[in-house]
Amino acid sequence: MKILLCFITLSLVASATQADDWKWNEYGLPRSALSSCTPDTRGKADSWWIPYFKNKLNQPRKDLLFIGDSITDLWTYSAENKYPGGLDTWNRKYKDIATNFGITGDKTQTVLWRMTEGKSLDNYYPKHIIILIGINNLLQNDTAENTFAGIKTIVEYLRKIRPDAQIMLLGIFPCHEKPNAPIREKIKAVNGKLKSLADYKNIYFADIGGTFLEKDGTITKATMRDLLHLSPKGYEMWSDAMEPYLKAFLAKDEQASVWQK
């Protein structure tokens, strides 16, 4: 009986492993035990997510692609929306040159799912990709190390499937009011690791998070309406702070003085 139970257990484990093989084998992802590195959807609790994701794919596909979570997604929400965003700035600066693949609440694993099983980049060859992701991993108790590993997996996958595209990683923006908030240290740790990925030929790094801080290191609701998501003013600040980096990035100017090498 014990032998039979052992055999059944091993068979179930093997079946589960085989069922998960698509996450790595089909897409050439490095096998990982980390959830942050494993393609996944939002689950049944977020039944809105798949339709919302599919609707994102109906956008005109421009040479510049933004990938991210709600902070990126809300670029295209108006100031009068229930969740005020940066639509005025987006329309003025990016509407004609960029596509927005930000989705509220996403983490590294959902971005990976979007690109693999979700096929979000099928027949889409952006020349420049800006990535801002990871804050939801950190806020939902992923370590800095695991969050970085998820972002690194995204970058490696993009380099594999779109080797001609340049990638700019944005450092995760600070959040919460006080500079001594524990999340701030986790953000700094991830950003320090992200900088190490940049070669300023194919992968660039820009940390503009200081833009949103007061002189004493605090964050106000005038800039981040809930101390996490940017206000319309915050989006204008993002655009202004990113402008010199974006100019160098689009020009593929690896020697530009703006890069924090």
ROMINU-565555 format. One record per residue (C-alpha): x, z, y; residue in one letter. Coordinates in nm, 4 decimals, decimal comma. Each point is the difference from the previous one (the first is absolute). Example, Ala and Ser with C-alpha at 12.3 -4.5 7.8 and 13.67 -1.06 7.14 Angstrom:
BEGIN
+----------+----------+----------+-------+
!        X !        Z !        Y ! torke !
+----------+----------+----------+-------+
!   1,2300 !   0,7800 !  -0,4500 !     a !
!   0,1370 !  -0,0660 !   0,3440 !     s !
+----------+----------+----------+-------+
END
This chain:
BEGIN
+----------+----------+----------+-------+
!        X !        Z !        Y ! torke !
+----------+----------+----------+-------+
!   0,0000 !   0,0000 !   0,0000 !     m !
!   0,2829 !   0,0898 !   0,2416 !     k !
!   0,1713 !  -0,3294 !  -0,0772 !     i !
!  -0,3245 !  -0,1876 !   0,0664 !     l !
!  -0,0556 !   0,1813 !   0,3319 !     l !
!   0,3570 !  -0,0725 !   0,1031 !     c !
!  -0,0450 !  -0,3676 !  -0,0856 !     f !
!  -0,3239 !  -0,0197 !   0,1994 !     i !
!   0,1625 !   0,1707 !   0,2997 !     t !
!   0,2969 !  -0,2351 !  -0,0063 !     l !
!  -0,2337 !  -0,2980 !  -0,0315 !     s !
!  -0,2013 !   0,1118 !   0,3014 !     l !
!   0,3169 !   0,0495 !   0,2047 !     v !
!   0,1282 !  -0,3427 !  -0,1041 !     a !
!  -0,3332 !  -0,1611 !   0,0878 !     s !
!  -0,0023 !   0,1661 !   0,3422 !     a !
!   0,3557 !  -0,1137 !   0,0620 !     t !
!  -0,0841 !  -0,3566 !  -0,1016 !     q !
!  -0,3100 !   0,0045 !   0,2198 !     a !
!   0,2163 !   0,0942 !   0,2957 !     d !
!   0,2667 !  -0,2610 !  -0,0734 !     d !
!  -0,1532 !  -0,2480 !   0,2482 !     w !
!   0,1067 !   0,2305 !   0,2795 !     k !
!   0,3604 !  -0,0844 !  -0,0744 !     w !
!   0,0388 !  -0,2868 !  -0,2446 !     n !
!  -0,2349 !  -0,2531 !   0,1558 !     e !
!   0,1320 !   0,0502 !   0,3511 !     y !
!   0,3597 !   0,0940 !  -0,0738 !     g !
!  -0,0237 !   0,3441 !   0,1577 !     l !
!   0,2535 !   0,2590 !  -0,1105 !     p !
!  -0,1665 !   0,2445 !  -0,2397 !     r !
!  -0,0581 !   0,3356 !   0,1660 !     s !
!  -0,1714 !   0,3276 !  -0,0824 !     a !
!  -0,0785 !   0,0485 !   0,3706 !     l !
!  -0,3552 !  -0,0651 !   0,1173 !     s !
!   0,1417 !  -0,1135 !   0,3351 !     s !
!   0,1750 !  -0,2894 !  -0,1775 !     c !
!  -0,2863 !  -0,0993 !  -0,2301 !     t !
!  -0,2664 !  -0,2521 !   0,1130 !     p !
!  -0,3371 !   0,1696 !   0,0219 !     d !
!  -0,3395 !  -0,0294 !   0,1690 !     t !
!  -0,1851 !   0,2726 !   0,1856 !     r !
!  -0,2291 !   0,0786 !  -0,2950 !     g !
!  -0,3755 !   0,0332 !  -0,0277 !     k !
!  -0,0228 !   0,2497 !   0,2854 !     a !
!   0,0916 !  -0,2770 !   0,2440 !     d !
!  -0,2307 !  -0,2756 !  -0,1208 !     s !
!   0,0177 !  -0,1594 !   0,3453 !     w !
!   0,3704 !  -0,0662 !  -0,0371 !     w !
!  -0,0014 !  -0,3153 !  -0,2175 !     i !
!  -0,2537 !  -0,1883 !   0,2192 !     p !
!   0,1871 !   0,1121 !   0,3109 !     y !
!   0,3272 !  -0,1219 !  -0,1505 !     f !
!  -0,1526 !  -0,3346 !  -0,1009 !     k !
!  -0,1404 !  -0,0486 !   0,3482 !     n !
!   0,3511 !   0,0451 !   0,1401 !     k !
!   0,1067 !  -0,3051 !  -0,1988 !     l !
!  -0,2423 !  -0,2190 !   0,1962 !     n !
!   0,2055 !   0,0278 !   0,3177 !     q !
!   0,1988 !  -0,2942 !   0,1359 !     p !
!   0,3495 !   0,0337 !  -0,1427 !     r !
!   0,2664 !   0,0072 !   0,2681 !     k !
!   0,3802 !  -0,0005 !  -0,0183 !     d !
!   0,0144 !   0,3684 !   0,0956 !     l !
!  -0,1636 !   0,2462 !  -0,2416 !     l !
!  -0,0655 !   0,3708 !   0,0573 !     f !
!  -0,0356 !   0,2092 !  -0,3186 !     i !
!  -0,1111 !   0,3612 !   0,0142 !     g !
!  -0,2708 !   0,2650 !  -0,0037 !     d !
!  -0,2567 !   0,1098 !   0,2594 !     s !
!   0,2569 !   0,0160 !   0,2788 !     i !
!   0,0568 !  -0,3736 !  -0,0464 !     t !
!  -0,3632 !  -0,0734 !  -0,0872 !     d !
!  -0,1296 !   0,1535 !   0,3224 !     l !
!   0,1914 !  -0,2494 !   0,2112 !     w !
!  -0,3132 !  -0,2147 !  -0,0345 !     t !
!  -0,2574 !   0,2688 !   0,0882 !     y !
!  -0,1351 !   0,0058 !   0,3544 !     s !
!   0,0250 !   0,2983 !   0,2318 !     a !
!  -0,3807 !   0,0349 !  -0,0263 !     e !
!   0,0018 !   0,0216 !  -0,3807 !     n !
!  -0,0807 !   0,3238 !  -0,1824 !     k !
!   0,3709 !  -0,0049 !  -0,0814 !     y !
!   0,1592 !  -0,1257 !   0,3242 !     p !
!   0,2951 !  -0,2285 !  -0,0491 !     g !
!   0,2251 !  -0,2541 !   0,1634 !     g !
!  -0,2066 !  -0,3190 !   0,0039 !     l !
!   0,0625 !  -0,0765 !   0,3671 !     d !
!   0,3760 !   0,0182 !  -0,0505 !     t !
!  -0,0203 !  -0,1903 !  -0,3304 !     w !
!  -0,1939 !  -0,2834 !   0,1594 !     n !
!   0,2456 !  -0,0199 !   0,2861 !     r !
!   0,3208 !   0,0225 !  -0,2031 !     k !
!  -0,0549 !  -0,0927 !  -0,3658 !     y !
!  -0,3313 !  -0,1740 !  -0,0661 !     k !
!   0,1514 !  -0,3478 !   0,0153 !     d !
!   0,3155 !   0,0769 !  -0,1965 !     i !
!  -0,0795 !   0,2742 !  -0,2524 !     a !
!  -0,2158 !   0,0912 !  -0,2988 !     t !
!  -0,1018 !   0,3616 !  -0,0577 !     n !
!   0,0077 !   0,1265 !  -0,3600 !     f !
!  -0,0432 !   0,3662 !   0,0887 !     g !
!  -0,2587 !   0,1966 !  -0,2009 !     i !
!  -0,1179 !   0,3480 !   0,0875 !     t !
!   0,1243 !   0,2735 !  -0,2323 !     g !
!   0,2446 !  -0,2154 !  -0,1932 !     d !
!   0,3179 !   0,1284 !  -0,1575 !     k !
!   0,3015 !  -0,1759 !  -0,1459 !     t !
!  -0,1679 !  -0,0428 !  -0,3389 !     q !
!  -0,3059 !  -0,1716 !   0,1462 !     t !
!   0,2191 !  -0,2367 !   0,2003 !     v !
!   0,1771 !  -0,0841 !  -0,3266 !     l !
!  -0,3350 !  -0,0645 !  -0,1692 !     w !
!  -0,1095 !  -0,2245 !   0,2839 !     r !
!   0,3099 !  -0,2169 !  -0,0401 !     m !
!  -0,0027 !  -0,0085 !  -0,3817 !     t !
!  -0,3421 !   0,0216 !  -0,1620 !     e !
!  -0,1734 !  -0,0606 !   0,3328 !     g !
!   0,2056 !  -0,3170 !   0,0616 !     k !
!  -0,0110 !   0,0472 !   0,3760 !     s !
!   0,3036 !  -0,2223 !   0,0536 !     l !
!  -0,1010 !  -0,2822 !  -0,2319 !     d !
!   0,0508 !  -0,3272 !   0,1899 !     n !
!   0,1057 !   0,2001 !   0,3055 !     y !
!   0,3591 !  -0,0289 !   0,1200 !     y !
!   0,0434 !   0,2067 !   0,3166 !     p !
!   0,3346 !  -0,0417 !   0,1711 !     k !
!   0,0081 !   0,3553 !   0,1337 !     h !
!  -0,1531 !   0,3162 !  -0,1470 !     i !
!  -0,0336 !   0,3364 !   0,1751 !     i !
!  -0,0637 !   0,3015 !  -0,2227 !     i !
!  -0,1246 !   0,3423 !   0,1066 !     l !
!  -0,1052 !   0,2050 !  -0,3028 !     i !
!   0,0527 !   0,3403 !  -0,1577 !     g !
!  -0,1730 !   0,2563 !   0,2200 !     i !
!  -0,2929 !   0,0336 !  -0,2424 !     n !
!   0,2420 !   0,0614 !  -0,2857 !     n !
!   0,1604 !   0,2816 !   0,1974 !     l !
!  -0,3306 !   0,1500 !   0,1149 !     l !
!  -0,1236 !  -0,0026 !  -0,3607 !     q !
!   0,3000 !   0,1948 !  -0,1267 !     n !
!   0,2427 !  -0,2694 !  -0,1108 !     d !
!   0,3574 !   0,1034 !   0,0662 !     t !
!   0,2149 !  -0,1852 !   0,2490 !     a !
!   0,2068 !  -0,1325 !  -0,2911 !     e !
!  -0,3030 !  -0,1364 !  -0,1884 !     n !
!  -0,1467 !  -0,1510 !   0,3151 !     t !
!   0,3270 !  -0,1744 !   0,0769 !     f !
!   0,0151 !  -0,1255 !  -0,3591 !     a !
!  -0,3448 !  -0,1572 !   0,0432 !     g !
!   0,0970 !  -0,1741 !   0,3235 !     i !
!   0,3243 !  -0,1203 !  -0,1565 !     k !
!  -0,1975 !  -0,1461 !  -0,2903 !     t !
!  -0,2228 !  -0,1879 !   0,2464 !     i !
!   0,3058 !  -0,1409 !   0,1762 !     v !
!   0,1675 !  -0,1005 !  -0,3260 !     e !
!  -0,3159 !  -0,1701 !  -0,1212 !     y !
!  -0,0406 !  -0,1902 !   0,3260 !     l !
!   0,3619 !  -0,1093 !  -0,0134 !     r !
!  -0,0661 !  -0,1323 !  -0,3495 !     k !
!  -0,3202 !  -0,1938 !   0,0693 !     i !
!   0,0699 !  -0,1021 !   0,3616 !     r !
!   0,3804 !  -0,0193 !   0,0253 !     p !
!  -0,0118 !  -0,2126 !   0,3157 !     d !
!  -0,2032 !   0,2546 !   0,1955 !     a !
!   0,1680 !   0,2493 !   0,2302 !     q !
!  -0,1268 !   0,3581 !  -0,0253 !     i !
!  -0,0071 !   0,2613 !   0,2738 !     m !
!  -0,0596 !   0,3562 !  -0,1125 !     l !
!  -0,1460 !   0,2272 !   0,2636 !     l !
!   0,0866 !   0,3656 !  -0,0285 !     g !
!  -0,3061 !   0,2100 !  -0,0829 !     i !
!  -0,1515 !   0,1270 !   0,3227 !     f !
!   0,0004 !   0,3759 !   0,0666 !     p !
!  -0,3303 !   0,1865 !  -0,0184 !     c !
!  -0,1539 !   0,3455 !   0,0533 !     h !
!   0,0296 !   0,1765 !   0,3301 !     e !
!   0,3047 !   0,2252 !  -0,0309 !     k !
!   0,3579 !  -0,1191 !  -0,0533 !     p !
!   0,0512 !   0,2685 !  -0,2670 !     n !
!  -0,2896 !  -0,1248 !  -0,2149 !     a !
!   0,1326 !  -0,0346 !  -0,3598 !     p !
!  -0,1150 !  -0,3623 !  -0,0188 !     i !
!   0,2431 !  -0,0904 !   0,2775 !     r !
!   0,3016 !   0,0875 !  -0,2182 !     e !
!  -0,1351 !  -0,2047 !  -0,2890 !     k !
!  -0,0474 !  -0,2970 !   0,2330 !     i !
!   0,3557 !   0,0322 !   0,1300 !     k !
!   0,1312 !   0,0131 !  -0,3561 !     a !
!  -0,1806 !  -0,3208 !  -0,0981 !     v !
!   0,1077 !  -0,1812 !   0,3152 !     n !
!   0,3618 !   0,0950 !  -0,0566 !     g !
!  -0,0176 !  -0,1590 !  -0,3435 !     k !
!  -0,1831 !  -0,3093 !   0,1262 !     l !
!   0,2787 !  -0,0700 !   0,2451 !     k !
!   0,2395 !  -0,0326 !  -0,2940 !     s !
!  -0,1968 !  -0,3001 !  -0,1307 !     l !
!   0,0670 !  -0,2093 !   0,3090 !     a !
!   0,2659 !  -0,2717 !  -0,0116 !     d !
!  -0,1231 !  -0,1636 !   0,3256 !     y !
!  -0,0005 !  -0,3381 !  -0,1691 !     k !
!  -0,3004 !   0,0207 !  -0,2281 !     n !
!  -0,1148 !   0,3577 !   0,0597 !     i !
!  -0,0165 !   0,1689 !   0,3403 !     y !
!  -0,0881 !   0,3561 !   0,0986 !     f !
!  -0,1476 !   0,1335 !   0,3221 !     a !
!  -0,0959 !   0,3603 !   0,0692 !     d !
!  -0,2229 !   0,0143 !   0,3075 !     i !
!  -0,1709 !   0,3285 !  -0,0863 !     g !
!   0,1539 !   0,1818 !   0,2949 !     g !
!  -0,2180 !  -0,2112 !   0,2276 !     t !
!  -0,3018 !   0,2120 !  -0,0918 !     f !
!   0,1604 !   0,3371 !   0,0694 !     l !
!  -0,0138 !   0,2073 !   0,3162 !     e !
!   0,3260 !   0,1401 !   0,1397 !     k !
!  -0,0489 !   0,3203 !  -0,2003 !     d !
!  -0,0595 !  -0,1956 !  -0,3222 !     g !
!  -0,3747 !   0,0552 !  -0,0106 !     t !
!  -0,2647 !  -0,2664 !  -0,0504 !     i !
!  -0,3100 !  -0,0175 !   0,2170 !     t !
!  -0,3417 !  -0,1412 !  -0,0779 !     k !
!   0,0412 !  -0,2386 !   0,2920 !     a !
!   0,2546 !  -0,1818 !  -0,2166 !     t !
!  -0,1253 !   0,0839 !  -0,3501 !     m !
!  -0,3721 !   0,0670 !   0,0178 !     r !
!  -0,0005 !   0,2319 !  -0,3041 !     d !
!   0,3742 !   0,0734 !  -0,0025 !     l !
!   0,0473 !  -0,2667 !  -0,2679 !     l !
!  -0,1767 !  -0,3211 !   0,1036 !     h !
!   0,0947 !  -0,1717 !   0,3211 !     l !
!  -0,2343 !  -0,0193 !   0,2960 !     s !
!  -0,0436 !  -0,3328 !   0,1832 !     p !
!   0,2725 !   0,1259 !   0,2346 !     k !
!   0,2157 !   0,0789 !  -0,3027 !     g !
!  -0,0297 !  -0,3568 !  -0,1256 !     y !
!   0,1137 !  -0,1310 !   0,3346 !     e !
!   0,2968 !   0,2374 !  -0,0206 !     m !
!   0,0760 !  -0,1263 !  -0,3524 !     w !
!  -0,0008 !  -0,3587 !   0,1194 !     s !
!   0,2221 !   0,0740 !   0,2992 !     d !
!   0,2493 !   0,2001 !  -0,2074 !     a !
!   0,0130 !  -0,2615 !  -0,2769 !     m !
!   0,0347 !  -0,3002 !   0,2320 !     e !
!   0,3833 !  -0,0152 !   0,0230 !     p !
!   0,0295 !   0,0529 !  -0,3763 !     y !
!  -0,2640 !  -0,2634 !  -0,0710 !     l !
!   0,1712 !  -0,2500 !   0,2276 !     k !
!   0,3322 !   0,0452 !  -0,1832 !     a !
!  -0,1750 !   0,0018 !  -0,3385 !     f !
!  -0,1867 !  -0,3252 !   0,0568 !     l !
!   0,3205 !  -0,1595 !   0,1285 !     a !
!   0,1893 !   0,1274 !  -0,3062 !     k !
!   0,2517 !   0,1493 !   0,2413 !     d !
!   0,1886 !   0,2405 !  -0,2226 !     e !
!   0,2496 !   0,0797 !   0,2750 !     q !
!  -0,2589 !   0,1094 !   0,2575 !     a !
!   0,0874 !   0,3298 !   0,1652 !     s !
!  -0,3442 !   0,1446 !  -0,0761 !     v !
!   0,0746 !   0,0506 !  -0,3685 !     w !
!   0,0824 !   0,3611 !  -0,0822 !     q !
!   0,2813 !  -0,0722 !  -0,2448 !     k !
+----------+----------+----------+-------+
END
